[in-house]
Amino acid sequence: MKKILFFAFALVAGALAFTSCNNEKGNNPESQIIDPKNVTAEDIIGEWRQDSAFGEFQTGAEYHRRPFMVTKDHIDGEWGAYTLKDGILSINIHERDWGQVEEVYIDRQVELEIVSFDKSLKRAVLKQKDATFIIYDEEPPYAEHEVKGECTYYFSMFPEPYGKDVEVTEENVKGVWFEEYEAYGDSDYPLSRGVTPHYNFDYFGDNHEFMNVMAVEMNPFNAFPHPGFWKFHDGGLEYVEAYSGQTYEDMSWGIYNFYKIEKLTDQFMVLHATWDNGKGNQYYYMSRTNMKKEDIIRE
């Protein structure tokens, strides 16, 4: 008997990243679902985020969040990496064959069927019929086996800040926030957007209580909690994880990154930290949730 332990994307890491985890109202436009066969190359150009993937041979939901950029050059330029026709997105992949000792590269093509596409909200669902899954024998010698099956990928565009502006105060920061994505870079390179493979939630509570929860799905209850403390000052905040038994008074404030609140609305918050005398920049883009502390962690 075999047990499934690992799901291997037929897409290489970072090769592809298009329904959003959050269906927020905010300032989002109205939904506009179109026929997948009417999706054009222009529709898919931009910065996308893979939110999740569900496969035929998986034991549960897979998070696998990752960024993905499609440029005009990818579609019809000299790179020629992607071809879109009649609702089928074909991707030409040039990758190393890690089964060979010597450095050998192979070319292959992956076809993704567009199942659903929201042109206005920029959300999409794509399906791959021949995704690769790796399963392992439960008993020695624990050999691995490759099997093929369907996998469905869920994508969305990176959300821009939305909602009604509110005053930057400690009270307006309190609550549970979802880390949508981050942007980072320094003076020598432009900012680059990225996401963690997990779903991260941050709780800013009363009495300086802070909690970061790392979850493998959008329901963070009983996930991986990292308690600590936070401090609001000078139009921004600091937050740090704490060891068991430590109190707020034990924390050494000022040695950790200070995050200025660049934007705060009733739905969104943008945090900004710098380093190396302002040459390096990091931004966190966070959406407010309706969750309470008890929704994300069991006491």
Secondary structure, DSSP 8 states (H G I E B T S, - for coil): -EEEEEE--SS-TTT-----S----TT-----EE-GGG--HHHH-EEEEEEEEEETT-SS-B---EEEEE-HHHHHSSS--EEEETTEEEEEEEEE-TTSSS--EEEEEEEEEEEEEETTTTEEEEEEEEEEEEEEESSTT--EEEEEEEEEEEEEE-----S-B----HHHH-EEEEEEEEEEEETTS--EEE--SSEEEEEE-GGGEEEEEEESSS--TTSEEEEEEEEEETTEEEEEE--TT--GGG--TTSS--EEEEEEBSSEEEEEEEETTTTEEEEEEEEE-S--HHHH---
